[in-house]
Amino acid sequence: MKPTTPSSLTAAPEMIVVRYGELGLKGKNRRQFEDVLVRNIKAAAHRFTGVKVHRKRGRLFVMAEDRLLDLARRLQDVPGIKSVSPAWGARNTIESIGEVAEQVVHDALQSLPAGEERTFRVRTTRAHKGFPLRSIDVDRAIADRVLPDTTGLRVAMRDADLELGIDIRRSRTYLFLQRMPGPGGLPVGTLGRVMCLLSGGIDSPVAAYMAMKRGARVYYVTFHSYPYIGEASKKKVVDLVRHLARFQPSSRLYVIPFTEIQTAIRDNAPEAYRTVLYRRFMQRIATRLGKRNKCKALLTGECLAQVASQTIENITCIEAAADLPVLRPLITFDKEETILVARRIGTMDISSQPEPDCCTVFMPDKPIIHGHVADCETAEEALDCAGLVQRALEGFERYDIESDV
């Protein structure tokens, strides 16, 4: 990285410091997790020019030709990243650190409304233990240098308006004013692939996000019952996947025609079991697509006892039709907990659009609450299960979707 001299400093930072959390605990496998994170950073930054990623002892440093602040905001969506900081570099001397600190603080104050007193503190971390001053001594030295020449600025050890971070490393020192939080967790792709059964509701997009935070690459399948469900419902799901694509390098959605299956169940199966049987067919189809895409598990937004099909007995009936493990990140969430995450990740407004999903078609007046697997299997004897699944799979639509940012 090119050294910074005080004369070359401007208000614009010159790099982004990327911190990761949990993957730093991976021991001998950490390098593999880092490799995936670097690839995901580059994929997220594909709209930016001249992006380069450097590694230095537990940190990643991202460079770009321009729009560095926009890039920092973009990296806040990348799972595996704990926080990012637009930063400036200095040589490993207290004189060089002080010169850069003066300019950084001066530029920051110039961008704020005049006439108001601001509070200030310095917080130093010293990964390079060979540096001649302790962290607290660096804090004092830099504060002593910045404060006398700056009007309207006073020290506050807590909740300061302006906090200058100083990270002293073996070859360079990095200065920054912000720690912008990332999702944390693990890089997408380190756990493998999962197939998410995605409706247009609130829960399943949140489940997909939470799986990505744990390192899963998420593929999607949704079910569409034309003409009972219109094109607007399909567009809503596509919009959800496009939004969720900001959290992983790319996304694939399968849209499965489901009308024939629902009509067959309506005409030949017990009414109370309709929704449970719908979902059993969804599990079969998702399993087939999952195996085709080398997925290790299915993923749903199910939450215990939230609706009639999500009692323990009915969940057991539904899962029995799958031939892959089923992951349920939201299984014990209150609805309000799910809504909080949906608002934070930006899916809530899309999910709230009043478009029905296919499970509303031919809904029973009195759905079964405590179903039995044997009763489901008996009902399905009247159905051409293999043929219905095969024809649904032959009629799929596939969308490969990029992020909208």
C-alpha positions in Angstrom: 0.0 0.0 0.0 1.2 3.5 -0.9 2.3 5.5 2.2 0.3 8.6 3.0 2.0 11.9 3.7 0.2 14.8 5.3 0.4 17.0 2.2 -1.5 14.3 0.2 -4.4 14.0 2.7 -7.9 15.1 1.7 -11.3 14.5 3.3 -11.7 11.3 1.4 -10.3 8.2 3.0 -7.8 6.1 1.1 -8.8 2.5 2.1 -11.4 0.5 3.9 -10.4 -1.6 6.9 -12.5 -4.8 7.1 -12.7 -6.6 10.4 -14.1 -10.1 10.7 -15.2 -11.8 13.9 -16.1 -15.5 14.1 -14.0 -16.7 11.2 -10.9 -15.5 13.1 -11.6 -18.5 15.5 -11.3 -21.1 12.7 -7.7 -22.0 13.5 -5.9 -23.9 10.7 -9.0 -23.4 8.4 -9.0 -19.6 8.7 -7.2 -19.1 5.5 -10.0 -21.0 3.6 -12.7 -18.9 5.2 -10.7 -15.7 4.4 -10.4 -16.9 0.7 -14.2 -17.1 0.5 -14.7 -13.8 2.2 -12.3 -12.1 -0.2 -14.2 -13.6 -3.2 -17.5 -12.4 -1.8 -16.1 -8.9 -1.2 -14.9 -8.7 -4.8 -18.3 -9.9 -6.0 -20.2 -7.4 -3.9 -17.9 -4.6 -5.3 -18.2 -5.5 -8.9 -19.9 -2.2 -9.8 -16.8 -0.3 -8.4 -13.6 0.3 -10.3 -10.1 -0.7 -9.4 -11.0 -2.8 -6.3 -8.2 -4.6 -4.7 -8.2 -6.6 -1.4 -5.0 -7.0 0.7 -4.6 -9.2 3.8 -2.6 -8.3 6.8 -2.7 -10.3 10.0 -6.4 -10.6 10.9 -7.5 -7.6 8.8 -8.5 -7.1 5.2 -7.8 -3.8 3.4 -10.0 -2.8 0.5 -8.8 -0.2 -2.1 -10.8 1.3 -4.9 -10.2 4.1 -7.4 -13.2 6.2 -6.2 -16.5 6.1 -4.3 -14.8 4.6 -1.3 -17.6 5.6 1.1 -20.2 4.0 -1.1 -18.1 0.9 -1.2 -17.9 0.8 2.6 -21.7 0.9 2.8 -21.9 -1.9 0.2 -19.6 -4.1 2.3 -21.9 -3.7 5.3 -24.1 -6.3 3.5 -21.4 -9.0 3.2 -21.8 -11.8 5.8 -18.6 -12.6 7.6 -17.7 -8.9 8.0 -18.0 -7.7 11.6 -17.4 -4.0 10.8 -15.8 -1.7 8.2 -14.0 1.6 8.6 -13.0 4.1 5.9 -9.4 4.8 6.9 -6.2 6.7 6.4 -2.6 5.3 6.7 0.4 6.6 8.5 4.0 5.6 9.1 4.7 3.8 12.4 6.0 6.9 14.2 4.1 9.1 16.7 5.0 12.1 14.6 3.5 10.7 11.4 0.4 9.4 13.3 -0.1 12.9 14.8 0.2 14.7 11.5 -2.4 12.4 9.9 -4.7 12.6 13.0 -4.6 16.4 12.9 -5.7 16.5 9.3 -8.3 13.8 9.7 -9.9 15.5 12.7 -9.7 19.0 11.0 -11.4 17.7 7.8 -14.1 16.0 9.9 -14.9 19.1 11.8 -15.0 21.2 8.7 -17.8 18.9 7.4 -20.0 19.5 10.5 -22.2 22.5 11.3 -20.2 25.4 12.8 -20.7 27.0 16.1 -21.3 23.9 18.2 -19.0 22.4 20.7 -18.0 18.8 20.0 -16.6 16.1 22.2 -13.6 14.1 21.2 -11.7 11.0 22.2 -8.8 8.8 20.9 -8.9 5.0 21.1 -5.8 3.2 20.2 -5.2 -0.6 19.7 -1.7 -1.8 19.4 -1.5 -5.1 17.5 2.3 -4.4 17.0 3.6 -4.8 20.5 7.0 -3.5 19.4 5.7 0.0 19.0 7.5 2.1 21.7 4.4 3.6 23.3 1.6 2.0 25.1 -1.9 2.4 23.7 -2.9 4.9 26.5 0.3 6.9 25.8 -0.6 7.1 22.1 -4.1 8.3 23.1 -2.7 11.1 25.2 0.0 12.1 22.7 -2.5 12.4 19.9 -5.1 14.2 22.0 -2.4 16.7 23.2 -1.5 17.3 19.6 -5.0 17.7 18.2 -6.8 19.7 20.9 -4.7 22.8 21.3 -5.1 23.8 17.7 -8.8 23.0 17.5 -11.5 25.3 18.8 -14.9 24.0 19.9 -13.5 20.5 20.8 -13.2 19.0 24.3 -12.3 15.5 25.6 -15.1 13.1 26.6 -14.2 9.5 27.5 -17.8 8.2 26.8 -20.2 8.8 24.0 -17.9 11.3 22.2 -19.2 13.0 19.1 -16.0 12.3 17.3 -13.9 9.2 18.1 -10.6 8.8 16.4 -9.6 5.1 16.1 -5.9 4.3 15.8 -4.8 0.7 14.8 -1.1 0.2 15.1 0.2 -2.7 13.1 3.6 -4.0 12.3 4.1 -2.2 9.0 1.6 0.7 9.1 -0.8 2.5 11.4 -4.4 3.1 10.3 -6.7 5.9 11.5 -10.4 6.0 11.2 -13.5 7.8 12.5 -16.3 5.2 12.0 -16.9 1.6 12.7 -19.8 0.7 10.4 -21.4 -2.6 11.5 -21.6 -5.6 9.1 -23.8 -8.7 9.4 -21.1 -10.7 11.2 -21.3 -14.5 11.0 -19.5 -16.5 8.4 -18.9 -15.9 4.7 -21.5 -17.2 2.3 -20.3 -20.4 0.7 -18.3 -21.8 3.6 -21.2 -24.0 4.9 -22.4 -25.3 1.5 -25.7 -24.9 -0.3 -29.3 -25.0 0.9 -32.6 -24.8 -1.0 -35.0 -22.2 0.5 -38.8 -22.6 0.1 -39.6 -19.0 -0.4 -43.1 -17.5 -0.2 -43.9 -13.8 -0.5 -44.3 -13.5 3.3 -42.2 -12.1 6.0 -40.7 -15.2 7.5 -38.9 -17.1 4.7 -36.8 -14.1 3.4 -35.6 -13.6 7.0 -34.8 -17.3 7.3 -32.8 -17.1 4.0 -30.8 -14.1 5.4 -30.0 -15.9 8.7 -28.8 -19.0 6.8 -26.5 -16.7 4.7 -25.1 -15.3 7.9 -24.1 -18.8 8.9 -22.2 -19.4 5.7 -24.9 -21.1 3.6 -25.3 -20.3 -0.1 -29.0 -20.0 -0.6 -31.0 -21.2 -3.7 -34.7 -20.5 -3.9 -37.9 -22.3 -5.0 -41.3 -20.8 -5.0 -44.7 -22.2 -6.1 -47.2 -20.4 -8.3 -50.8 -21.3 -8.9 -51.9 -19.7 -12.1 -54.7 -18.5 -12.7 -55.7 -18.5 -9.1 -52.5 -16.4 -8.2 -51.5 -13.6 -10.6 -48.2 -12.5 -12.0 -47.9 -9.8 -9.4 -47.4 -12.5 -6.8 -44.5 -14.0 -8.8 -42.9 -10.5 -9.3 -43.1 -10.0 -5.5 -41.0 -13.1 -4.9 -38.5 -12.1 -7.7 -38.2 -8.7 -6.0 -37.5 -10.4 -2.7 -34.7 -12.6 -4.2 -33.2 -9.5 -6.0 -33.1 -7.7 -2.6 -31.6 -10.7 -0.8 -29.0 -11.1 -3.5 -27.1 -8.2 -1.9 -26.0 -10.7 0.8 -24.5 -13.3 -1.5 -22.6 -13.2 -4.8 -25.6 -14.3 -6.9 -29.0 -16.0 -6.6 -31.1 -18.5 -8.4 -34.9 -18.8 -8.1 -37.1 -21.6 -9.4 -40.8 -20.9 -10.0 -42.8 -24.2 -9.9 -46.3 -24.5 -11.4 -48.5 -25.8 -8.6 -52.1 -25.6 -9.8 -52.3 -29.2 -11.0 -51.1 -30.5 -7.7 -53.5 -28.4 -5.7 -56.4 -29.3 -7.9 -55.6 -33.0 -7.5 -55.5 -32.6 -3.7 -58.7 -30.7 -3.7 -60.6 -33.3 -5.7 -59.1 -36.5 -4.1 -57.9 -35.8 -0.5 -59.5 -35.0 2.8 -60.2 -31.3 3.0 -58.7 -30.8 6.5 -55.3 -32.1 5.2 -55.1 -29.9 2.1 -52.5 -27.4 3.4 -50.3 -30.2 5.0 -50.4 -32.1 1.7 -49.6 -29.0 -0.3 -46.5 -28.6 1.8 -45.5 -32.3 1.5 -45.5 -31.9 -2.2 -43.4 -28.7 -1.9 -40.9 -30.7 0.2 -40.6 -33.4 -2.5 -40.1 -30.9 -5.3 -37.6 -28.8 -3.2 -35.7 -31.9 -2.4 -35.4 -32.8 -6.1 -34.2 -29.3 -7.0 -31.9 -29.2 -4.0 -30.1 -32.4 -5.0 -29.9 -31.1 -8.6 -28.1 -28.0 -7.3 -25.9 -30.0 -4.8 -27.7 -28.6 -1.8 -27.2 -30.2 1.6 -30.5 -29.2 3.2 -33.8 -27.5 2.7 -34.6 -24.2 4.5 -38.0 -22.9 5.6 -39.4 -19.9 7.5 -41.5 -22.1 9.7 -42.2 -20.9 13.3 -43.6 -23.2 15.9 -47.4 -22.9 16.2 -47.6 -19.7 14.2 -50.3 -21.2 11.9 -52.1 -24.5 11.8 -49.6 -26.2 9.6 -46.8 -25.4 12.0 -47.8 -27.5 15.0 -45.2 -30.1 16.0 -47.4 -32.9 14.6 -48.0 -31.1 11.2 -44.3 -30.1 10.9 -43.5 -33.8 11.4 -46.0 -34.8 8.7 -44.6 -32.2 6.2 -40.9 -33.1 6.9 -41.5 -36.8 6.4 -42.0 -36.1 2.7 -38.5 -34.6 2.4 -35.4 -36.5 1.5 -33.0 -33.8 2.8 -32.6 -32.3 6.3 -34.8 -29.3 6.9 -33.4 -26.2 8.6 -35.7 -23.8 10.4 -33.8 -20.7 11.7 -37.0 -19.0 13.0 -38.6 -22.0 14.7 -38.8 -20.3 18.2 -39.1 -16.7 17.1 -41.9 -14.4 18.1 -43.4 -12.7 15.0 -42.1 -9.3 16.3 -38.6 -10.7 16.4 -38.9 -11.7 12.7 -40.3 -8.4 11.8 -37.4 -6.5 13.4 -34.9 -8.5 11.3 -37.1 -8.0 8.2 -37.0 -4.3 8.7 -33.3 -4.2 9.3 -32.4 -6.2 6.1 -35.0 -4.3 4.0 -37.4 -7.1 3.0 -40.3 -5.9 5.1 -41.8 -3.4 2.6 -41.7 -6.0 -0.1 -43.2 -8.8 2.0 -46.0 -6.4 3.1 -47.3 -6.0 -0.4 -50.8 -7.6 -0.3 -50.3 -10.4 -2.8 -51.5 -13.9 -1.9 -49.3 -17.0 -2.1 -50.4 -20.4 -3.4 -51.2 -21.8 0.0 -54.3 -19.6 0.1 -55.8 -21.5 -2.9 -58.6 -24.0 -1.8 -57.9 -23.4 1.9 -59.9 -25.8 4.1 -62.5 -24.3 6.5 -61.2 -26.4 9.3 -57.5 -27.4 8.8 -56.1 -30.4 10.7 -54.2 -29.2 13.8 -52.6 -32.5 14.9 -52.0 -34.5 11.7 -50.6 -38.0 11.4 -48.0 -39.1 8.8 -50.0 -42.3 8.2 -53.1 -40.3 7.3 -51.1 -38.2 4.9 -49.7 -41.3 3.2 -53.2 -42.9 3.0 -54.5 -39.7 1.4 -51.7 -39.7 -1.1 -52.5 -43.2 -2.3 -55.3 -41.6 -4.3 -52.9 -39.3 -6.0 -50.3 -39.8 -8.8 -47.6 -38.4 -6.6 -44.6 -39.3 -8.8 -46.4 -38.0 -11.9 -47.5 -34.7 -10.3 -44.0 -34.0 -9.0 -42.4 -34.8 -12.4 -44.8 -32.6 -14.4 -44.3 -29.7 -11.9 -40.5 -30.0 -12.3 -40.8 -30.1 -16.1 -42.7 -26.8 -16.1 -40.3 -24.7 -13.9 -39.1 -21.2 -14.7 -35.5 -20.3 -13.6 -34.3 -16.9 -12.8 -30.6 -16.1 -12.2 -30.8 -12.8 -10.3 -28.1 -10.2 -9.5 -28.3 -7.7 -6.6 -30.0 -4.3 -7.2 -27.0 -2.5 -5.6 
